[in-house]
Amino acid sequence: MRSPRAFMVASFAGLAIVVALASWQDRSRTLRAAEDHVQLTVGLLREHALKVFATQELVHEQVQLRTAELDWEAISRSQELASFLRKLSNGMSEISSIWLADSTGHVRASSGLPYPRALTLESREEFRAHQEHDRGPFVGDQRLGTFGLSWRRSSSTGRFDGVIGIEISVQYFENWFRGLDAAGRSRAVLVRADGTVLAADPSTAEPPQFPPGSRLMQSIASGVQNEEWGASPSGIAHFFQWRQLDPYPVYVAYAIDQDVALRPWYRRVVSYALLATGVWAALCFISHFAARRAAAEAALRQAHRMEAIGQLASGVAHDFNNLLTTVVGNLDRIALHRQATPDVRRFAETALRAAQRGTSLTAQLLAFARQRPLHPTAVRIDRLFDAVLPLLRDAVGETIDVSCEADPDVSAIRIDPGQFEAALLNLALNARDAMPRGGTLRITARNAIVAAGEAQRREISAGEYVVMDIKDTGSGMPADIAHRAFQPFFTTKEEGKGSGLGLAMVYGFARQSGGTAEVESRVGSGTTIKLYFPCSDETALCERLPPPLHPVTPRKPSILVVEDQDEIRCLLAEALEQCGHEVKTSCTAQEAIALLEQGAARIDVLVTDFMLPGGMTGLDLARKARALMPDLKVLTISGNATQEVIRASCLERGAFLAKPFRPSDLTRAVAELL
């Protein structure tokens, strides 16, 4: 936009509309979530309350069975019955007491203290109700922290013979309601059909009885569930649902106030407004400087991206090579140990092969960062498949079936095995992303002859090739995306989930190996990547690690090892000492120079890491050490410095050893220097 002021106004209006729409939709979702919460909770309340009432039915049946053959005198005198009632009451937290009253209303047995003989229950609501006729279970009103559930006791002739009652603790339900929402943001109530409140969360101060004109009682009377937010008796908008404890004339209801339900939404609206304000301020700042910096940013963007990626790759490779140096060195020592059994040696060699694959991965990172040349060798595809198949299966996960198959007569090819493994891994990861719900990844290799016309179209030489098909059953790609698949930094993944370099590196590796790469894909039919590699007349080498050796150096000089990593420094020192050398160690360049300046002993070989703490590199240390000892020989080791860097430093009587390396490589390099 040409006018910054117009852009500011338009962006503010646009952000305000977006925030308003998002907030309104969020409010609707929040209220719907509150309604779902109410419906779910009231269902849980009903299930729990029904279990409590069903338990009381079972208690009543047991009491009735115990007293069916007893008259009231026997009931009054039975200590066994009193003990039984106490046991039942004490075993259930929801029961306050159990009692049996005769036809005159006098309590003749109970689970608690004996009732006074003068006390009669004939004036109580439940007693009168059972006296009139058999109502089944009757739910009484609340009194003294309990509400009653009672049954009529009839004689053998069907006459009224008393009442069996269970007093249910109101506190039990209050604790249950309070546990639903400790913060007191919602309301739960147990109510009779006439509006009498049996139990409620004490923090909500519900009335002792809901009037018939209240929304809750009107909804219960009509049998139609409430489906909208409305005003409560206190005037606060709320949403409630109820459920009947069928067959009892009792209901559970659960409600949540609208302002309570919208509290999270209020906080989110504030965050939306703050975020929109920050975005608008950022947009204004960008618009102010966009015109002045557009050309410079366009010119520098690609260079900065490549530089950052290169530095990251180089740093990761350097640190990982340091770790691999310790791993490889100690595995080599295990394999060489005199007391090592054949199984231990075999395990060590297996681990060394795994570490060598890690070395190839770091070489790939360094190749991307510094364009290190390939190291091709003649290999058989079927042997490489055997080595890389477990890695591919681990990378894509158990939901994807991975298979590798090469024709029996497939020819040898000349490629860099480490780069080949990395290329297959890149393709496997892309296939995994295209099959989020699982699928099949099939890799095949076959011989093929590329005629002159096809070779010209593919920009390769005509002749015999090994063609690899990497086929997945994923979602596929449209033709316009497949056409750009090998372009650097082109990706269809979400931001932060793909750099767009994977397929570009695969294509570059194939071209650098004398072949090419193609992609075939259709939406819904999966994707096939074809890799072409020229056949090689050389004999394929067996990919086995040579057994660990201890080369014998012709002499035993004094060696100074300078390495800041403790594990690597100890490993180097011990490897050289095992060959009979006198070894001194240092962790910094400054400490090493101080040791050389003392001149207490002559140092024949300086073994130093390229990257050292304290502001001095290994090359700086070598130059200062040569000034003190002109005949000093220098072996530089590093996880990311190339031989070209060392040669550029013009160090005579020097050598370079790349990490990771084995102790035998170190002693061999020292011997060659001498």
C-alpha positions in Angstrom: 0.0 0.0 0.0 1.4 3.4 -1.1 0.1 5.4 1.9 1.4 4.3 5.3 -1.5 6.1 7.0 -4.1 4.4 4.9 -2.4 1.1 5.6 -2.5 1.8 9.3 -6.2 2.6 9.2 -7.1 -0.4 7.1 -5.0 -2.8 9.2 -6.6 -1.5 12.4 -10.1 -1.9 11.0 -9.3 -5.3 9.7 -7.8 -6.5 12.9 -10.7 -5.1 14.9 -13.2 -7.0 12.7 -11.1 -10.2 13.0 -10.9 -9.9 16.8 -14.7 -9.2 17.0 -15.6 -12.2 14.8 -13.1 -14.5 16.6 -14.3 -13.3 20.0 -18.0 -13.8 19.1 -17.3 -17.3 17.7 -15.2 -18.1 20.8 -18.1 -16.9 23.0 -20.5 -19.2 21.3 -18.1 -22.1 21.6 -17.5 -21.4 25.3 -21.3 -21.3 26.0 -21.8 -24.6 24.1 -18.9 -26.1 26.1 -20.6 -25.0 29.3 -23.9 -26.5 28.2 -22.1 -29.8 27.3 -20.5 -29.7 30.7 -23.9 -29.2 32.5 -25.4 -32.1 30.5 -22.5 -34.4 31.3 -22.4 -33.5 35.0 -26.1 -33.8 35.6 -26.0 -37.3 34.1 -23.2 -38.2 36.5 -25.2 -36.7 39.4 -28.2 -38.9 38.4 -26.2 -42.0 38.2 -24.6 -41.4 41.5 -27.8 -40.5 43.3 -29.6 -43.5 41.8 -26.8 -45.8 43.2 -27.3 -44.3 46.6 -31.1 -44.8 46.5 -30.7 -48.4 45.1 -28.3 -49.1 48.0 -31.0 -48.1 50.4 -33.5 -50.4 48.7 -31.1 -53.3 49.3 -30.7 -52.2 52.9 -34.5 -52.1 53.3 -34.8 -55.6 51.8 -32.2 -57.0 54.3 -34.0 -55.3 57.3 -37.3 -56.6 56.1 -36.0 -60.2 55.7 -34.5 -60.0 59.3 -37.8 -58.8 60.8 -40.4 -60.5 58.7 -41.1 -63.3 61.3 -40.6 -61.1 64.3 -43.4 -59.3 66.2 -42.7 -55.9 67.7 -41.8 -57.2 71.1 -39.2 -59.5 69.6 -37.9 -56.6 67.5 -37.6 -54.4 70.6 -35.7 -57.1 72.6 -33.4 -58.3 69.8 -29.8 -57.3 70.4 -28.8 -59.1 67.3 -31.1 -56.9 65.2 -29.8 -53.8 66.9 -26.2 -54.9 66.2 -27.2 -55.7 62.6 -28.7 -52.2 62.1 -25.6 -50.5 63.6 -23.3 -52.5 61.3 -25.4 -51.5 58.2 -25.4 -47.8 59.2 -21.7 -47.6 60.1 -20.7 -49.4 56.9 -22.3 -46.8 54.6 -21.3 -43.1 54.9 -24.5 -41.9 53.3 -26.7 -43.5 56.0 -27.3 -41.5 59.2 -29.6 -44.0 60.9 -32.0 -46.9 60.4 -35.2 -47.2 62.4 -38.3 -49.3 62.7 -41.6 -47.8 64.1 -44.7 -49.7 65.0 -48.2 -48.8 63.9 -48.6 -46.3 66.8 -45.5 -44.4 65.6 -43.1 -45.6 68.5 -39.6 -46.4 67.4 -39.0 -50.0 68.5 -35.5 -50.5 67.0 -32.8 -48.3 65.5 -29.1 -48.2 64.5 -28.4 -45.4 67.0 -29.3 -44.6 70.6 -32.8 -45.9 71.7 -35.6 -43.5 71.0 -37.6 -42.3 74.1 -40.7 -44.3 74.7 -42.8 -41.2 74.7 -41.6 -40.1 71.3 -44.0 -41.0 68.5 -43.6 -40.5 64.7 -47.3 -40.6 63.9 -47.4 -36.9 63.0 -44.6 -37.2 60.5 -45.4 -36.9 56.8 -44.0 -40.3 55.8 -45.8 -42.1 58.7 -49.2 -40.7 57.7 -48.5 -41.5 54.0 -47.7 -45.1 54.7 -50.7 -45.4 57.2 -53.1 -44.5 54.4 -51.9 -47.1 51.9 -48.8 -48.8 50.6 -47.0 -46.1 48.5 -43.7 -48.1 48.1 -40.6 -46.1 49.0 -41.5 -42.6 50.3 -39.0 -39.7 50.3 -39.5 -37.4 53.2 -38.5 -33.8 53.6 -35.2 -32.6 55.1 -34.9 -32.3 58.9 -31.9 -32.0 61.2 -29.3 -32.7 58.4 -31.1 -35.8 57.0 -33.9 -36.7 54.7 -35.8 -40.0 55.1 -36.5 -42.9 52.7 -39.2 -45.1 54.2 -41.3 -48.2 53.4 -44.6 -49.5 54.8 -44.5 -52.6 57.0 -47.6 -54.7 56.6 -48.9 -57.6 58.6 -49.7 -61.0 57.1 -53.3 -59.8 56.5 -52.1 -56.6 54.7 -52.9 -54.3 57.6 -50.6 -51.3 58.4 -48.0 -52.6 60.9 -45.5 -49.8 61.0 -42.7 -48.1 59.0 -39.1 -49.0 58.2 -37.1 -45.8 57.6 -33.6 -44.9 56.6 -32.3 -41.4 57.3 -29.9 -40.3 54.5 -27.2 -37.8 55.4 -27.5 -34.4 53.7 -23.8 -33.8 54.3 -23.0 -36.8 52.2 -24.6 -35.2 49.1 -23.3 -31.7 50.0 -19.7 -33.1 50.0 -20.4 -34.8 46.7 -21.8 -31.7 45.2 -18.8 -29.6 46.5 -16.4 -32.1 45.0 -17.8 -31.4 41.5 -16.5 -27.9 41.6 -14.3 -26.9 44.5 -14.2 -23.3 43.2 -18.0 -22.9 43.7 -18.6 -21.9 40.1 -21.6 -24.1 39.6 -24.7 -25.2 41.5 -26.1 -28.7 42.2 -29.3 -29.6 44.0 -31.4 -32.7 44.9 -35.0 -31.7 45.0 -38.4 -33.4 45.4 -41.2 -33.1 42.8 -43.0 -30.6 45.1 -39.9 -28.3 45.1 -38.6 -29.3 48.5 -34.8 -29.2 48.5 -33.3 -32.4 50.0 -29.6 -31.5 49.6 -27.6 -28.7 47.9 -24.1 -27.3 47.7 -24.0 -25.1 50.9 -21.8 -22.5 49.1 -24.7 -21.7 46.7 -27.3 -20.8 49.3 -30.2 -22.5 47.6 -33.7 -21.8 49.0 -35.3 -24.6 51.2 -38.0 -25.0 48.5 -38.3 -23.9 44.9 -41.7 -22.3 44.2 -43.9 -23.8 41.5 -43.4 -20.7 39.3 -39.6 -21.1 39.2 -38.0 -22.1 35.9 -36.7 -25.3 37.3 -40.1 -26.5 38.7 -41.9 -25.4 35.5 -39.5 -27.3 33.4 -39.9 -30.4 35.6 -43.7 -30.1 35.6 -43.8 -29.9 31.8 -41.3 -32.7 31.3 -39.4 -30.5 28.8 -35.7 -30.0 29.4 -34.3 -26.5 29.5 -32.3 -25.7 26.4 -31.5 -22.0 26.8 -29.8 -19.5 29.1 -32.2 -17.6 31.3 -32.5 -15.6 34.5 -32.3 -17.4 37.8 -34.5 -16.3 40.8 -31.6 -14.0 41.8 -31.7 -12.4 38.4 -28.4 -14.0 37.1 -28.5 -15.6 33.7 -27.7 -19.3 34.0 -28.1 -22.6 32.2 -29.5 -25.7 34.0 -30.5 -29.3 33.3 -32.3 -31.8 35.4 -32.8 -35.5 35.5 -35.3 -37.7 37.4 -34.2 -40.5 39.7 -36.9 -42.7 38.3 -39.0 -44.3 39.8 -38.6 -41.9 42.8 -40.3 -38.4 42.7 -36.8 -36.9 43.1 -34.7 -34.9 40.7 -31.1 -33.8 40.4 -30.4 -30.4 38.8 -27.2 -28.8 37.9 -26.7 -25.2 36.7 -23.8 -22.8 35.9 -24.0 -19.1 35.8 -23.3 -17.3 32.5 -20.8 -14.9 33.9 -18.9 -17.9 35.5 -19.0 -19.8 32.2 -17.6 -16.8 30.3 -14.8 -16.0 32.7 -12.2 -17.9 30.5 -13.6 -16.2 27.5 -13.2 -12.7 29.1 -9.5 -13.5 29.7 -9.1 -14.7 26.1 -10.8 -11.6 24.7 -8.2 -9.5 26.6 -5.4 -11.6 25.2 -6.9 -11.3 21.7 -7.0 -7.5 22.0 -3.5 -7.4 23.3 -2.3 -9.6 20.6 -4.1 -7.6 17.9 -2.6 -4.4 19.4 0.9 -5.9 19.2 0.3 -7.1 15.7 -1.0 -3.7 14.6 1.9 -2.0 16.1 4.3 -4.4 14.4 2.5 -3.9 11.1 2.8 -0.1 11.5 6.5 -0.5 12.2 6.9 -2.8 9.2 5.0 -0.5 6.9 7.1 2.4 7.9 10.4 0.7 7.0 9.2 -1.7 4.3 9.7 0.7 1.4 13.3 1.6 2.5 14.4 -1.9 3.3 12.6 -4.0 0.6 15.4 -4.1 -1.9 18.1 -4.9 0.7 16.0 -7.6 2.4 15.3 -9.3 -1.0 19.0 -9.3 -1.8 20.2 -10.6 1.6 17.4 -13.1 2.4 18.7 -16.1 0.5 22.3 -15.5 1.6 21.3 -15.2 5.3 19.2 -18.4 5.1 22.0 -20.4 3.6 24.6 -19.0 6.0 22.4 -19.9 9.0 21.7 -23.4 7.8 25.3 -24.0 7.1 26.4 -22.7 10.5 23.8 -24.9 12.2 24.8 -28.0 10.2 28.5 -27.4 10.9 28.0 -26.9 14.6 25.8 -30.0 15.0 28.3 -32.1 13.1 31.2 -30.8 15.2 29.5 -31.7 18.5 28.3 -35.0 17.2 31.7 -35.9 15.9 33.2 -35.2 19.4 30.7 -37.7 20.9 31.4 -40.2 18.2 35.1 -40.0 18.8 34.6 -41.0 22.5 32.1 -43.8 21.4 34.3 -45.2 18.7 37.5 -45.0 20.8 36.1 -46.9 23.7 34.4 -49.5 21.5 37.8 -50.1 19.9 39.4 -50.5 23.3 36.7 -53.0 24.3 37.3 -55.0 21.1 41.1 -55.0 21.8 40.8 -55.9 25.4 42.6 -59.2 26.2 39.8 -60.5 28.4 37.1 -59.7 25.8 35.1 -62.8 24.8 34.2 -63.4 21.1 30.7 -62.3 21.8 31.9 -59.0 23.4 34.2 -58.4 20.3 31.2 -59.1 18.0 29.0 -56.7 19.9 31.7 -54.1 19.8 32.2 -54.5 16.1 28.4 -54.2 15.6 28.4 -51.0 17.6 31.4 -49.7 15.6 29.4 -50.2 12.4 26.5 -48.3 13.8 28.9 -45.5 14.8 30.3 -45.5 11.3 26.8 -44.9 10.0 26.6 -41.9 12.4 29.9 -40.7 10.9 28.3 -40.8 7.5 25.4 -38.7 8.7 27.6 -36.0 10.1 29.6 -36.1 6.9 26.3 -35.3 5.1 25.8 -32.2 7.3 29.3 -31.1 6.6 28.8 -31.7 2.9 25.8 -29.4 3.0 27.6 -26.8 5.0 30.9 -26.8 3.1 30.1 -28.8 -0.1 32.4 -31.5 0.8 33.0 -33.8 -2.3 31.5 -37.3 -2.4 33.6 -40.4 -1.7 32.1 -42.9 -4.2 32.9 -46.6 -4.1 31.5 -49.6 -6.0 28.7 -51.1 -4.0 25.8 -53.6 -4.5 22.3 -52.2 -3.9 21.1 -55.3 -2.2 23.9 -55.1 0.4 23.0 -51.4 1.1 19.4 -52.4 1.4 20.2 -54.9 4.2 22.1 -52.1 6.1 19.6 -49.3 5.7 16.3 -51.2 6.1 16.3 -51.1 10.0 17.0 -47.4 9.9 14.1 -46.7 7.6 11.7 -48.7 9.7 12.7 -46.9 12.8 12.4 -43.5 11.0 8.9 -44.0 9.6 7.3 -45.9 12.6 5.3 -49.0 13.0 2.2 -47.8 11.1 4.1 -48.0 7.8 5.2 -51.2 6.2 8.7 -50.8 4.6 10.2 -53.3 2.2 13.4 -53.3 0.1 13.9 -55.6 -2.8 16.6 -55.8 -5.5 16.6 -58.0 -8.6 19.0 -60.9 -8.2 21.1 -59.7 -11.2 21.2 -56.0 -10.3 24.5 -54.5 -11.2 27.0 -52.7 -9.0 27.0 -48.9 -8.9 29.6 -46.3 -7.9 28.1 -44.0 -5.2 28.9 -42.6 -1.8 27.2 -45.1 0.6 26.7 -42.5 3.4 25.1 -40.0 1.1 22.9 -42.8 -0.4 21.7 -43.8 3.0 20.9 -40.1 3.8 19.0 -39.8 0.5 16.9 -42.9 1.2 16.2 -41.6 4.8 15.0 -38.2 3.4 12.7 -40.0 0.9 11.3 -42.2 3.7 10.6 -39.3 6.0 8.7 -37.5 3.1 6.7 -40.7 2.5 5.9 -40.9 6.2 4.5 -37.4 6.2 2.4 -38.2 3.2 0.9 -41.3 5.1 -0.2 -39.9 8.5 -2.5 -42.9 9.0 0.0 -45.5 7.9 0.6 -47.2 4.6 3.2 -49.0 2.5 6.7 -47.9 1.4 8.2 -50.2 -1.2 11.8 -49.7 -2.5 12.9 -51.8 -5.5 16.1 -51.8 -7.7 16.5 -53.1 -11.2 18.7 -52.9 -14.2 17.5 -50.7 -17.1 19.0 -49.4 -20.4 18.4 -45.7 -21.1 18.2 -45.1 -24.8 19.6 -41.9 -26.4 16.2 -40.2 -26.7 15.3 -40.9 -23.0 18.9 -39.9 -21.9 18.6 -36.6 -23.7 15.3 -35.9 -22.0 16.7 -36.8 -18.6 20.0 -34.9 -19.3 22.1 -38.0 -18.6 24.3 -40.2 -20.8 22.8 -43.1 -22.6 23.7 -46.6 -21.3 23.0 -49.1 -18.5 21.6 -47.9 -15.2 20.3 -49.2 -12.0 16.9 -47.7 -11.5 15.4 -47.5 -8.0 11.7 -47.0 -7.4 10.7 -45.6 -4.0 6.9 -45.9 -4.0 4.5 -44.9 -1.2 0.7 -45.2 -0.8 0.3 -41.6 0.4 -2.0 -38.8 -0.6 0.1 -37.9 -3.7 0.7 -34.5 -5.3 -0.9 -32.4 -8.0 1.1 -32.1 -11.2 2.2 -28.4 -10.6 3.6 -29.3 -7.1 5.3 -32.5 -8.4 7.0 -30.4 -11.1 8.6 -28.2 -8.4 9.4 -31.0 -5.9 13.2 -30.9 -6.4 13.5 -27.1 -6.2 15.6 -26.0 -3.2 13.5 -24.6 -0.3 10.3 -25.5 -2.0 8.0 -27.3 0.5 4.3 -27.9 1.0 4.6 -28.6 4.7 3.6 -26.2 7.5 6.0 -23.6 8.6 8.7 -25.0 10.9 8.1 -28.6 9.7 10.1 -28.7 6.5 13.1 -26.8 5.0 12.5 -27.8 1.4 16.1 -29.2 1.2 15.4 -32.9 1.5 14.4 -33.7 -2.1 16.8 -31.1 -3.4 19.7 -32.9 -1.7 18.4 -36.2 -3.1 18.3 -34.8 -6.6 21.8 -33.2 -6.2 23.2 -36.5 -4.9 21.8 -38.4 -7.9 23.1 -35.8 -10.4 26.5 -35.7 -8.7 26.7 -39.5 -8.9 26.2 -39.4 -12.7 22.4 -40.1 -12.7 19.2 -38.2 -12.1 16.0 -38.3 -10.1 12.4 -38.1 -11.2 9.0 -37.9 -9.5 5.7 -39.4 -10.5 2.7 -38.6 -8.5 -1.1 -38.3 -8.7 -3.5 -37.1 -6.0 -4.9 -40.1 -4.2 -2.6 -42.6 -5.9 0.7 -42.1 -4.0 4.1 -40.9 -5.1 7.0 -42.7 -6.8 10.6 -41.3 -6.8 12.9 -42.8 -9.4 16.6 -42.7 -8.9 19.0 -43.5 -11.8 22.6 -44.5 -11.1 25.1 -45.6 -13.9 26.2 -49.2 -13.6 29.8 -49.8 -12.6 32.2 -52.4 -14.0 34.2 -52.3 -10.7 33.8 -55.1 -8.2 31.6 -54.2 -5.3 33.4 -54.0 -2.0 32.0 -55.7 1.1 30.9 -53.2 3.6 32.7 -54.6 6.7 34.8 -52.8 9.2 38.4 -53.9 9.4 39.3 -55.5 12.7 40.9 -53.1 15.2 44.6 -53.0 15.0 47.4 -51.5 17.1 50.0 -50.2 14.7 53.5 -50.2 16.3 55.2 -46.9 16.0 58.9 -47.0 15.3 59.8 -44.8 18.3 58.2 -43.6 21.5 58.4 -39.8 21.5 57.0 -37.4 24.1 53.5 -36.2 23.0 51.4 -33.2 24.2 47.6 -33.7 23.8 45.5 -30.5 23.9 41.7 -31.2 23.9 39.0 -29.4 25.8 36.6 -32.4 26.0 37.6 -34.5 29.0 36.4 -37.8 27.6 38.3 -37.4 24.3 41.4 -36.1 26.1 41.6 -39.1 28.4 40.9 -41.5 25.4 43.7 -40.0 23.3 46.2 -40.1 26.2 45.4 -43.7 27.1 45.7 -44.8 23.5 49.1 -43.2 23.1 50.3 -44.4 26.5 49.3 -48.0 25.6 51.8 -47.7 22.7 54.6 -46.7 25.2 54.6 -43.0 24.5 55.1 -40.4 27.2 52.0 -38.3 27.2 51.2 -34.9 28.7 47.7 -33.4 28.5 46.2 -29.9 28.5 42.7 -28.6 28.1 43.4 -25.1 26.9 46.0 -23.5 24.5 47.2 -21.2 27.2 47.9 -24.1 29.6 49.8 -25.9 26.8 51.9 -22.9 26.0 52.8 -22.5 29.7 53.9 -26.1 29.7 56.0 -25.7 26.6 57.6 -22.5 28.0 58.8 -24.4 31.1 61.0 -26.6 28.9 61.1 -29.3 31.5 60.9 -32.0 28.8 61.1 -32.0 25.1 57.9 -32.4 23.2 58.1 -34.2 19.9 54.5 -34.2 18.7 51.7 -31.8 19.5 48.2 -33.3 19.1 45.7 -30.5 19.3 42.0 -30.0 18.7 41.2 -27.3 16.1 38.5 -25.6 18.2 39.8 -24.7 21.7 38.3 -22.4 24.4 40.0 -19.2 25.5 40.1 -17.4 22.1 42.9 -19.4 20.5 42.5 -22.1 17.9 44.6 -25.2 17.4 46.4 -23.4 14.5 47.3 -20.5 16.8 48.7 -22.9 19.3 50.7 -24.7 16.7 52.3 -21.5 15.5 53.3 -20.4 19.0 54.5 -23.8 19.8 56.7 -23.9 16.7 58.2 -20.6 17.8 59.3 -22.3 21.0 60.2 -25.6 19.4 61.0 -25.3 15.7 61.2 -29.1 15.1 57.8 -29.7 16.7 55.5 -31.9 14.7 51.8 -31.1 14.8 48.7 -33.4 14.4 45.5 -31.3 14.3 42.2 -33.1 15.0 38.7 -31.6 14.5 35.1 -32.5 14.0 34.4 -29.8 11.3 37.7 -28.3 10.1 38.6 -29.7 6.6 42.0 -30.6 5.3 41.8 -27.6 3.0 41.7 -25.3 6.0 44.7 -27.0 7.5 46.7 -26.8 4.2 45.8 -23.1 3.9 47.6 -22.5 7.2 50.9 -23.6 5.6 51.9 -25.9 8.5 55.0 -28.0 7.7 55.6 -31.3 9.4 51.9 -31.4 10.2 48.9 -33.7 9.6 45.2 -33.6 10.0 42.9 -36.3 11.5 39.1 -35.8 11.2 36.8 -36.8 14.0 35.5 -39.4 14.7 38.5 -41.7 14.5 39.7 -44.9 16.2 42.7 -45.1 18.5 44.5 -47.1 15.9 44.0 -44.2 13.4 45.6 -41.8 16.0 48.7 -44.0 16.6 49.1 -44.5 12.9 49.0 -40.8 12.2 51.6 -40.2 15.0 53.8 -42.9 13.5 53.6 -41.3 10.0 54.6 -37.9 11.4 57.7 -39.4 12.9 
